[in-house]
Each structure stands twice: as C-alpha cells, then as structure tokens.
C-alpha cells in the first residue's frame, strides 16, 4: 500500500525551533534519509561558498 508523505509546513509558518527541525527533516529527506550523504553534501556546499566569497 502506498503511504503518502505528510506535508511539511513552510518554515515561515513555524517557530524558530520547529523551523530548524523542519529544515533538517527536509535536508535529510533530500538525501534519501542518509545522514552521511547529507554531511558530505553540506561540506561540498560550504567549500563551494568559501570559494565564491574568496573570489569576490
């Protein structure tokens, strides 16, 4: 049986703590539930942003 995913409210509709929880849930879901993949993706994005800032 196909169980649809519950809709996550938009971050603007939540308190700060709930917004962070929702954002974390969305990020983990985007990586297929693999927290390690999320950490790797985050590291990649941090390095890319540092390169952009250093270039001006």
mmCIF file as Biopython writes it, N, C-alpha, C and O atoms, coordinates in Angstrom:
data_model
#
loop_
_atom_site.group_PDB
_atom_site.id
_atom_site.type_symbol
_atom_site.label_atom_id
_atom_site.label_alt_id
_atom_site.label_comp_id
_atom_site.label_asym_id
_atom_site.label_entity_id
_atom_site.label_seq_id
_atom_site.pdbx_PDB_ins_code
_atom_site.Cartn_x
_atom_site.Cartn_y
_atom_site.Cartn_z
_atom_site.occupancy
_atom_site.B_iso_or_equiv
_atom_site.auth_seq_id
_atom_site.auth_asym_id
_atom_site.pdbx_PDB_model_num
ATOM 1   N N  . UNK A ? 1  ? 0.837  -1.182 0.000  1.0 0.0 1  A 1 
ATOM 2   C CA . UNK A ? 1  ? 0.000  0.000  0.000  1.0 0.0 1  A 1 
ATOM 3   C C  . UNK A ? 1  ? 0.880  1.243  0.000  1.0 0.0 1  A 1 
ATOM 4   O O  . UNK A ? 1  ? 1.902  1.284  0.685  1.0 0.0 1  A 1 
ATOM 5   N N  . UNK A ? 2  ? 0.493  2.238  -0.752 1.0 0.0 2  A 1 
ATOM 6   C CA . UNK A ? 2  ? 1.276  3.459  -0.891 1.0 0.0 2  A 1 
ATOM 7   C C  . UNK A ? 2  ? 0.858  4.467  0.174  1.0 0.0 2  A 1 
ATOM 8   O O  . UNK A ? 2  ? -0.286 4.921  0.190  1.0 0.0 2  A 1 
ATOM 9   N N  . UNK A ? 3  ? 1.785  4.816  1.060  1.0 0.0 3  A 1 
ATOM 10  C CA . UNK A ? 3  ? 1.520  5.809  2.103  1.0 0.0 3  A 1 
ATOM 11  C C  . UNK A ? 3  ? 2.133  7.132  1.704  1.0 0.0 3  A 1 
ATOM 12  O O  . UNK A ? 3  ? 3.357  7.243  1.644  1.0 0.0 3  A 1 
ATOM 13  N N  . UNK A ? 4  ? 1.310  8.150  1.427  1.0 0.0 4  A 1 
ATOM 14  C CA . UNK A ? 4  ? 1.873  9.449  1.050  1.0 0.0 4  A 1 
ATOM 15  C C  . UNK A ? 4  ? 2.608  10.080 2.225  1.0 0.0 4  A 1 
ATOM 16  O O  . UNK A ? 4  ? 2.253  9.880  3.386  1.0 0.0 4  A 1 
ATOM 17  N N  . UNK A ? 5  ? 3.648  10.852 1.887  1.0 0.0 5  A 1 
ATOM 18  C CA . UNK A ? 5  ? 4.409  11.566 2.915  1.0 0.0 5  A 1 
ATOM 19  C C  . UNK A ? 5  ? 3.566  12.710 3.455  1.0 0.0 5  A 1 
ATOM 20  O O  . UNK A ? 5  ? 2.869  13.380 2.693  1.0 0.0 5  A 1 
ATOM 21  N N  . UNK A ? 6  ? 3.624  12.941 4.771  1.0 0.0 6  A 1 
ATOM 22  C CA . UNK A ? 6  ? 2.905  14.100 5.296  1.0 0.0 6  A 1 
ATOM 23  C C  . UNK A ? 6  ? 3.549  15.386 4.804  1.0 0.0 6  A 1 
ATOM 24  O O  . UNK A ? 6  ? 4.769  15.465 4.661  1.0 0.0 6  A 1 
ATOM 25  N N  . UNK A ? 7  ? 2.740  16.371 4.553  1.0 0.0 7  A 1 
ATOM 26  C CA . UNK A ? 7  ? 3.241  17.671 4.099  1.0 0.0 7  A 1 
ATOM 27  C C  . UNK A ? 7  ? 3.930  18.388 5.253  1.0 0.0 7  A 1 
ATOM 28  O O  . UNK A ? 7  ? 3.414  18.416 6.370  1.0 0.0 7  A 1 
ATOM 29  N N  . UNK A ? 8  ? 5.087  18.962 4.982  1.0 0.0 8  A 1 
ATOM 30  C CA . UNK A ? 8  ? 5.799  19.752 5.974  1.0 0.0 8  A 1 
ATOM 31  C C  . UNK A ? 8  ? 5.417  21.209 5.781  1.0 0.0 8  A 1 
ATOM 32  O O  . UNK A ? 8  ? 5.529  21.741 4.676  1.0 0.0 8  A 1 
ATOM 33  N N  . UNK A ? 9  ? 4.960  21.869 6.866  1.0 0.0 9  A 1 
ATOM 34  C CA . UNK A ? 9  ? 4.588  23.281 6.724  1.0 0.0 9  A 1 
ATOM 35  C C  . UNK A ? 9  ? 5.780  24.116 6.274  1.0 0.0 9  A 1 
ATOM 36  O O  . UNK A ? 9  ? 6.931  23.760 6.524  1.0 0.0 9  A 1 
ATOM 37  N N  . UNK A ? 10 ? 5.493  25.221 5.615  1.0 0.0 10 A 1 
ATOM 38  C CA . UNK A ? 10 ? 6.544  26.145 5.202  1.0 0.0 10 A 1 
ATOM 39  C C  . UNK A ? 10 ? 7.241  26.688 6.449  1.0 0.0 10 A 1 
ATOM 40  O O  . UNK A ? 10 ? 6.580  26.947 7.455  1.0 0.0 10 A 1 
ATOM 41  N N  . UNK A ? 11 ? 8.578  26.866 6.401  1.0 0.0 11 A 1 
ATOM 42  C CA . UNK A ? 11 ? 9.299  27.367 7.573  1.0 0.0 11 A 1 
ATOM 43  C C  . UNK A ? 11 ? 8.736  28.673 8.126  1.0 0.0 11 A 1 
ATOM 44  O O  . UNK A ? 11 ? 8.817  28.904 9.333  1.0 0.0 11 A 1 
ATOM 45  N N  . UNK A ? 12 ? 8.171  29.527 7.287  1.0 0.0 12 A 1 
ATOM 46  C CA . UNK A ? 12 ? 7.633  30.799 7.765  1.0 0.0 12 A 1 
ATOM 47  C C  . UNK A ? 12 ? 6.413  30.614 8.662  1.0 0.0 12 A 1 
ATOM 48  O O  . UNK A ? 12 ? 6.013  31.547 9.358  1.0 0.0 12 A 1 
ATOM 49  N N  . UNK A ? 13 ? 5.817  29.423 8.654  1.0 0.0 13 A 1 
ATOM 50  C CA . UNK A ? 13 ? 4.632  29.151 9.454  1.0 0.0 13 A 1 
ATOM 51  C C  . UNK A ? 13 ? 4.981  28.516 10.799 1.0 0.0 13 A 1 
ATOM 52  O O  . UNK A ? 13 ? 4.080  28.186 11.569 1.0 0.0 13 A 1 
ATOM 53  N N  . UNK A ? 14 ? 6.253  28.341 11.094 1.0 0.0 14 A 1 
ATOM 54  C CA . UNK A ? 14 ? 6.681  27.633 12.282 1.0 0.0 14 A 1 
ATOM 55  C C  . UNK A ? 14 ? 7.497  28.515 13.209 1.0 0.0 14 A 1 
ATOM 56  O O  . UNK A ? 14 ? 8.002  29.559 12.796 1.0 0.0 14 A 1 
ATOM 57  N N  . UNK A ? 15 ? 7.629  28.092 14.482 1.0 0.0 15 A 1 
ATOM 58  C CA . UNK A ? 15 ? 8.525  28.768 15.412 1.0 0.0 15 A 1 
ATOM 59  C C  . UNK A ? 15 ? 9.962  28.518 14.952 1.0 0.0 15 A 1 
ATOM 60  O O  . UNK A ? 15 ? 10.194 27.692 14.069 1.0 0.0 15 A 1 
ATOM 61  N N  . UNK A ? 16 ? 10.920 29.221 15.542 1.0 0.0 16 A 1 
ATOM 62  C CA . UNK A ? 16 ? 12.322 29.050 15.144 1.0 0.0 16 A 1 
ATOM 63  C C  . UNK A ? 16 ? 12.788 27.609 15.328 1.0 0.0 16 A 1 
ATOM 64  O O  . UNK A ? 16 ? 13.407 27.043 14.427 1.0 0.0 16 A 1 
ATOM 65  N N  . UNK A ? 17 ? 12.498 27.006 16.487 1.0 0.0 17 A 1 
ATOM 66  C CA . UNK A ? 17 ? 12.935 25.630 16.753 1.0 0.0 17 A 1 
ATOM 67  C C  . UNK A ? 17 ? 12.253 24.655 15.802 1.0 0.0 17 A 1 
ATOM 68  O O  . UNK A ? 17 ? 12.896 23.760 15.254 1.0 0.0 17 A 1 
ATOM 69  N N  . UNK A ? 18 ? 10.968 24.829 15.612 1.0 0.0 18 A 1 
ATOM 70  C CA . UNK A ? 18 ? 10.229 23.949 14.715 1.0 0.0 18 A 1 
ATOM 71  C C  . UNK A ? 18 ? 10.695 24.148 13.275 1.0 0.0 18 A 1 
ATOM 72  O O  . UNK A ? 18 ? 10.737 23.197 12.495 1.0 0.0 18 A 1 
ATOM 73  N N  . UNK A ? 19 ? 11.043 25.381 12.926 1.0 0.0 19 A 1 
ATOM 74  C CA . UNK A ? 19 ? 11.540 25.674 11.593 1.0 0.0 19 A 1 
ATOM 75  C C  . UNK A ? 19 ? 12.868 24.963 11.340 1.0 0.0 19 A 1 
ATOM 76  O O  . UNK A ? 19 ? 13.084 24.412 10.261 1.0 0.0 19 A 1 
ATOM 77  N N  . UNK A ? 20 ? 13.752 24.976 12.331 1.0 0.0 20 A 1 
ATOM 78  C CA . UNK A ? 20 ? 15.031 24.272 12.192 1.0 0.0 20 A 1 
ATOM 79  C C  . UNK A ? 20 ? 14.811 22.769 12.069 1.0 0.0 20 A 1 
ATOM 80  O O  . UNK A ? 20 ? 15.471 22.109 11.266 1.0 0.0 20 A 1 
ATOM 81  N N  . UNK A ? 21 ? 13.888 22.224 12.861 1.0 0.0 21 A 1 
ATOM 82  C CA . UNK A ? 21 ? 13.577 20.801 12.774 1.0 0.0 21 A 1 
ATOM 83  C C  . UNK A ? 21 ? 13.032 20.450 11.391 1.0 0.0 21 A 1 
ATOM 84  O O  . UNK A ? 21 ? 13.424 19.443 10.801 1.0 0.0 21 A 1 
ATOM 85  N N  . UNK A ? 22 ? 12.128 21.283 10.880 1.0 0.0 22 A 1 
ATOM 86  C CA . UNK A ? 22 ? 11.540 21.033 9.565  1.0 0.0 22 A 1 
ATOM 87  C C  . UNK A ? 22 ? 12.610 21.113 8.482  1.0 0.0 22 A 1 
ATOM 88  O O  . UNK A ? 22 ? 12.625 20.290 7.567  1.0 0.0 22 A 1 
ATOM 89  N N  . UNK A ? 23 ? 13.505 22.094 8.576  1.0 0.0 23 A 1 
ATOM 90  C CA . UNK A ? 23 ? 14.575 22.239 7.589  1.0 0.0 23 A 1 
ATOM 91  C C  . UNK A ? 23 ? 15.512 21.032 7.634  1.0 0.0 23 A 1 
ATOM 92  O O  . UNK A ? 23 ? 15.950 20.545 6.592  1.0 0.0 23 A 1 
ATOM 93  N N  . UNK A ? 24 ? 15.819 20.548 8.842  1.0 0.0 24 A 1 
ATOM 94  C CA . UNK A ? 24 ? 16.674 19.365 8.974  1.0 0.0 24 A 1 
ATOM 95  C C  . UNK A ? 24 ? 15.992 18.147 8.371  1.0 0.0 24 A 1 
ATOM 96  O O  . UNK A ? 24 ? 16.622 17.369 7.655  1.0 0.0 24 A 1 
ATOM 97  N N  . UNK A ? 25 ? 14.704 17.980 8.659  1.0 0.0 25 A 1 
ATOM 98  C CA . UNK A ? 25 ? 13.951 16.854 8.095  1.0 0.0 25 A 1 
ATOM 99  C C  . UNK A ? 25 ? 13.943 16.904 6.572  1.0 0.0 25 A 1 
ATOM 100 O O  . UNK A ? 25 ? 14.092 15.876 5.913  1.0 0.0 25 A 1 
ATOM 101 N N  . UNK A ? 26 ? 13.768 18.097 6.016  1.0 0.0 26 A 1 
ATOM 102 C CA . UNK A ? 26 ? 13.747 18.253 4.558  1.0 0.0 26 A 1 
ATOM 103 C C  . UNK A ? 26 ? 15.113 17.943 3.956  1.0 0.0 26 A 1 
ATOM 104 O O  . UNK A ? 26 ? 15.201 17.309 2.905  1.0 0.0 26 A 1 
ATOM 105 N N  . UNK A ? 27 ? 16.175 18.389 4.620  1.0 0.0 27 A 1 
ATOM 106 C CA . UNK A ? 27 ? 17.523 18.140 4.112  1.0 0.0 27 A 1 
ATOM 107 C C  . UNK A ? 27 ? 17.847 16.650 4.147  1.0 0.0 27 A 1 
ATOM 108 O O  . UNK A ? 27 ? 18.428 16.121 3.199  1.0 0.0 27 A 1 
ATOM 109 N N  . UNK A ? 28 ? 17.478 15.969 5.230  1.0 0.0 28 A 1 
ATOM 110 C CA . UNK A ? 28 ? 17.720 14.533 5.332  1.0 0.0 28 A 1 
ATOM 111 C C  . UNK A ? 28 ? 16.902 13.794 4.282  1.0 0.0 28 A 1 
ATOM 112 O O  . UNK A ? 28 ? 17.400 12.866 3.646  1.0 0.0 28 A 1 
ATOM 113 N N  . UNK A ? 29 ? 15.663 14.196 4.098  1.0 0.0 29 A 1 
ATOM 114 C CA . UNK A ? 29 ? 14.809 13.564 3.081  1.0 0.0 29 A 1 
ATOM 115 C C  . UNK A ? 29 ? 15.389 13.765 1.688  1.0 0.0 29 A 1 
ATOM 116 O O  . UNK A ? 29 ? 15.328 12.859 0.856  1.0 0.0 29 A 1 
ATOM 117 N N  . UNK A ? 30 ? 15.955 14.947 1.424  1.0 0.0 30 A 1 
ATOM 118 C CA . UNK A ? 30 ? 16.545 15.229 0.109  1.0 0.0 30 A 1 
ATOM 119 C C  . UNK A ? 30 ? 17.732 14.318 -0.172 1.0 0.0 30 A 1 
ATOM 120 O O  . UNK A ? 30 ? 18.066 14.073 -1.331 1.0 0.0 30 A 1 
ATOM 121 N N  . UNK A ? 31 ? 18.370 13.816 0.878  1.0 0.0 31 A 1 
ATOM 122 C CA . UNK A ? 31 ? 19.496 12.888 0.715  1.0 0.0 31 A 1 
ATOM 123 C C  . UNK A ? 31 ? 19.050 11.445 0.891  1.0 0.0 31 A 1 
ATOM 124 O O  . UNK A ? 31 ? 19.865 10.569 1.179  1.0 0.0 31 A 1 
ATOM 125 N N  . UNK A ? 32 ? 17.765 11.201 0.719  1.0 0.0 32 A 1 
ATOM 126 C CA . UNK A ? 32 ? 17.249 9.835  0.798  1.0 0.0 32 A 1 
ATOM 127 C C  . UNK A ? 32 ? 17.304 9.250  2.196  1.0 0.0 32 A 1 
ATOM 128 O O  . UNK A ? 32 ? 17.319 8.030  2.354  1.0 0.0 32 A 1 
ATOM 129 N N  . UNK A ? 33 ? 17.333 10.096 3.206  1.0 0.0 33 A 1 
ATOM 130 C CA . UNK A ? 33 ? 17.380 9.621  4.578  1.0 0.0 33 A 1 
ATOM 131 C C  . UNK A ? 33 ? 18.769 9.244  5.051  1.0 0.0 33 A 1 
ATOM 132 O O  . UNK A ? 33 ? 18.929 8.750  6.167  1.0 0.0 33 A 1 
ATOM 133 N N  . UNK A ? 34 ? 19.768 9.466  4.228  1.0 0.0 34 A 1 
ATOM 134 C CA . UNK A ? 34 ? 21.143 9.099  4.548  1.0 0.0 34 A 1 
ATOM 135 C C  . UNK A ? 34 ? 21.863 10.303 5.153  1.0 0.0 34 A 1 
ATOM 136 O O  . UNK A ? 34 ? 22.262 11.222 4.438  1.0 0.0 34 A 1 
ATOM 137 N N  . UNK A ? 35 ? 22.023 10.289 6.468  1.0 0.0 35 A 1 
ATOM 138 C CA . UNK A ? 35 ? 22.645 11.420 7.156  1.0 0.0 35 A 1 
ATOM 139 C C  . UNK A ? 35 ? 24.092 11.621 6.700  1.0 0.0 35 A 1 
ATOM 140 O O  . UNK A ? 35 ? 24.565 12.756 6.640  1.0 0.0 35 A 1 
ATOM 141 N N  . UNK A ? 36 ? 24.794 10.546 6.381  1.0 0.0 36 A 1 
ATOM 142 C CA . UNK A ? 36 ? 26.178 10.678 5.912  1.0 0.0 36 A 1 
ATOM 143 C C  . UNK A ? 36 ? 26.222 11.435 4.592  1.0 0.0 36 A 1 
ATOM 144 O O  . UNK A ? 36 ? 27.078 12.298 4.397  1.0 0.0 36 A 1 
ATOM 145 N N  . UNK A ? 37 ? 25.302 11.113 3.685  1.0 0.0 37 A 1 
ATOM 146 C CA . UNK A ? 37 ? 25.233 11.825 2.414  1.0 0.0 37 A 1 
ATOM 147 C C  . UNK A ? 37 ? 24.936 13.301 2.651  1.0 0.0 37 A 1 
ATOM 148 O O  . UNK A ? 37 ? 25.456 14.165 1.945  1.0 0.0 37 A 1 
ATOM 149 N N  . UNK A ? 38 ? 24.103 13.587 3.640  1.0 0.0 38 A 1 
ATOM 150 C CA . UNK A ? 38 ? 23.789 14.976 3.970  1.0 0.0 38 A 1 
ATOM 151 C C  . UNK A ? 38 ? 25.039 15.716 4.452  1.0 0.0 38 A 1 
ATOM 152 O O  . UNK A ? 38 ? 25.279 16.855 4.052  1.0 0.0 38 A 1 
ATOM 153 N N  . UNK A ? 39 ? 25.822 15.080 5.296  1.0 0.0 39 A 1 
ATOM 154 C CA . UNK A ? 39 ? 27.049 15.714 5.786  1.0 0.0 39 A 1 
ATOM 155 C C  . UNK A ? 39 ? 28.037 15.970 4.652  1.0 0.0 39 A 1 
ATOM 156 O O  . UNK A ? 39 ? 28.683 17.018 4.613  1.0 0.0 39 A 1 
ATOM 157 N N  . UNK A ? 40 ? 28.154 15.026 3.738  1.0 0.0 40 A 1 
ATOM 158 C CA . UNK A ? 40 ? 29.056 15.192 2.594  1.0 0.0 40 A 1 
ATOM 159 C C  . UNK A ? 40 ? 28.579 16.331 1.703  1.0 0.0 40 A 1 
ATOM 160 O O  . UNK A ? 40 ? 29.375 17.156 1.256  1.0 0.0 40 A 1 
ATOM 161 N N  . UNK A ? 41 ? 27.273 16.371 1.448  1.0 0.0 41 A 1 
ATOM 162 C CA . UNK A ? 41 ? 26.718 17.441 0.620  1.0 0.0 41 A 1 
ATOM 163 C C  . UNK A ? 41 ? 26.929 18.796 1.281  1.0 0.0 41 A 1 
ATOM 164 O O  . UNK A ? 41 ? 27.249 19.774 0.605  1.0 0.0 41 A 1 
ATOM 165 N N  . UNK A ? 42 ? 26.753 18.857 2.588  1.0 0.0 42 A 1 
ATOM 166 C CA . UNK A ? 42 ? 26.945 20.105 3.312  1.0 0.0 42 A 1 
ATOM 167 C C  . UNK A ? 42 ? 28.396 20.577 3.220  1.0 0.0 42 A 1 
ATOM 168 O O  . UNK A ? 42 ? 28.657 21.759 2.996  1.0 0.0 42 A 1 
ATOM 169 N N  . UNK A ? 43 ? 29.328 19.656 3.393  1.0 0.0 43 A 1 
ATOM 170 C CA . UNK A ? 43 ? 30.747 20.008 3.289  1.0 0.0 43 A 1 
ATOM 171 C C  . UNK A ? 43 ? 31.066 20.544 1.896  1.0 0.0 43 A 1 
ATOM 172 O O  . UNK A ? 43 ? 31.788 21.533 1.762  1.0 0.0 43 A 1 
ATOM 173 N N  . UNK A ? 44 ? 30.539 19.907 0.870  1.0 0.0 44 A 1 
ATOM 174 C CA . UNK A ? 44 ? 30.750 20.350 -0.501 1.0 0.0 44 A 1 
ATOM 175 C C  . UNK A ? 44 ? 30.220 21.768 -0.685 1.0 0.0 44 A 1 
ATOM 176 O O  . UNK A ? 44 ? 30.900 22.616 -1.262 1.0 0.0 44 A 1 
ATOM 177 N N  . UNK A ? 45 ? 29.010 22.027 -0.198 1.0 0.0 45 A 1 
ATOM 178 C CA . UNK A ? 45 ? 28.416 23.357 -0.351 1.0 0.0 45 A 1 
ATOM 179 C C  . UNK A ? 45 ? 29.191 24.422 0.426  1.0 0.0 45 A 1 
ATOM 180 O O  . UNK A ? 45 ? 29.349 25.546 -0.051 1.0 0.0 45 A 1 
ATOM 181 N N  . UNK A ? 46 ? 29.676 24.071 1.624  1.0 0.0 46 A 1 
ATOM 182 C CA . UNK A ? 46 ? 30.483 25.024 2.392  1.0 0.0 46 A 1 
ATOM 183 C C  . UNK A ? 46 ? 31.750 25.398 1.642  1.0 0.0 46 A 1 
ATOM 184 O O  . UNK A ? 46 ? 32.107 26.574 1.572  1.0 0.0 46 A 1 
ATOM 185 N N  . UNK A ? 47 ? 32.426 24.419 1.089  1.0 0.0 47 A 1 
ATOM 186 C CA . UNK A ? 47 ? 33.658 24.704 0.331  1.0 0.0 47 A 1 
ATOM 187 C C  . UNK A ? 47 ? 33.369 25.551 -0.895 1.0 0.0 47 A 1 
ATOM 188 O O  . UNK A ? 47 ? 34.120 26.470 -1.220 1.0 0.0 47 A 1 
ATOM 189 N N  . UNK A ? 48 ? 32.273 25.233 -1.572 1.0 0.0 48 A 1 
ATOM 190 C CA . UNK A ? 48 ? 31.906 25.998 -2.761 1.0 0.0 48 A 1 
ATOM 191 C C  . UNK A ? 48 ? 31.608 27.459 -2.400 1.0 0.0 48 A 1 
ATOM 192 O O  . UNK A ? 48 ? 32.009 28.376 -3.117 1.0 0.0 48 A 1 
ATOM 193 N N  . UNK A ? 49 ? 30.910 27.664 -1.295 1.0 0.0 49 A 1 
ATOM 194 C CA . UNK A ? 49 ? 30.603 29.036 -0.869 1.0 0.0 49 A 1 
ATOM 195 C C  . UNK A ? 49 ? 31.869 29.782 -0.471 1.0 0.0 49 A 1 
ATOM 196 O O  . UNK A ? 49 ? 32.013 30.964 -0.785 1.0 0.0 49 A 1 
ATOM 197 N N  . UNK A ? 50 ? 32.793 29.106 0.220  1.0 0.0 50 A 1 
ATOM 198 C CA . UNK A ? 50 ? 34.052 29.742 0.595  1.0 0.0 50 A 1 
ATOM 199 C C  . UNK A ? 50 ? 34.828 30.182 -0.639 1.0 0.0 50 A 1 
ATOM 200 O O  . UNK A ? 50 ? 35.427 31.257 -0.651 1.0 0.0 50 A 1 
ATOM 201 N N  . UNK A ? 51 ? 34.816 29.354 -1.673 1.0 0.0 51 A 1 
ATOM 202 C CA . UNK A ? 51 ? 35.497 29.705 -2.917 1.0 0.0 51 A 1 
ATOM 203 C C  . UNK A ? 51 ? 34.845 30.915 -3.568 1.0 0.0 51 A 1 
ATOM 204 O O  . UNK A ? 51 ? 35.541 31.788 -4.087 1.0 0.0 51 A 1 
ATOM 205 N N  . UNK A ? 52 ? 33.538 30.978 -3.549 1.0 0.0 52 A 1 
ATOM 206 C CA . UNK A ? 52 ? 32.808 32.113 -4.138 1.0 0.0 52 A 1 
ATOM 207 C C  . UNK A ? 52 ? 33.129 33.403 -3.387 1.0 0.0 52 A 1 
ATOM 208 O O  . UNK A ? 52 ? 33.331 34.450 -4.003 1.0 0.0 52 A 1 
ATOM 209 N N  . UNK A ? 53 ? 33.175 33.329 -2.070 1.0 0.0 53 A 1 
ATOM 210 C CA . UNK A ? 53 ? 33.449 34.522 -1.259 1.0 0.0 53 A 1 
ATOM 211 C C  . UNK A ? 53 ? 34.902 34.981 -1.470 1.0 0.0 53 A 1 
ATOM 212 O O  . UNK A ? 53 ? 35.172 36.178 -1.576 1.0 0.0 53 A 1 
ATOM 213 N N  . UNK A ? 54 ? 35.821 34.026 -1.530 1.0 0.0 54 A 1 
ATOM 214 C CA . UNK A ? 54 ? 37.222 34.399 -1.693 1.0 0.0 54 A 1 
ATOM 215 C C  . UNK A ? 54 ? 37.507 35.000 -3.058 1.0 0.0 54 A 1 
ATOM 216 O O  . UNK A ? 54 ? 38.452 35.775 -3.208 1.0 0.0 54 A 1 
ATOM 217 N N  . UNK A ? 55 ? 36.703 34.652 -4.056 1.0 0.0 55 A 1 
ATOM 218 C CA . UNK A ? 55 ? 36.861 35.227 -5.391 1.0 0.0 55 A 1 
ATOM 219 C C  . UNK A ? 55 ? 36.275 36.626 -5.477 1.0 0.0 55 A 1 
ATOM 220 O O  . UNK A ? 55 ? 36.618 37.404 -6.366 1.0 0.0 55 A 1 
ATOM 221 N N  . UNK A ? 56 ? 35.388 36.934 -4.541 1.0 0.0 56 A 1 
ATOM 222 C CA . UNK A ? 56 ? 34.781 38.267 -4.511 1.0 0.0 56 A 1 
ATOM 223 C C  . UNK A ? 56 ? 33.580 38.294 -5.321 1.0 0.0 56 A 1 
ATOM 224 O O  . UNK A ? 56 ? 32.925 39.332 -5.421 1.0 0.0 56 A 1 
#
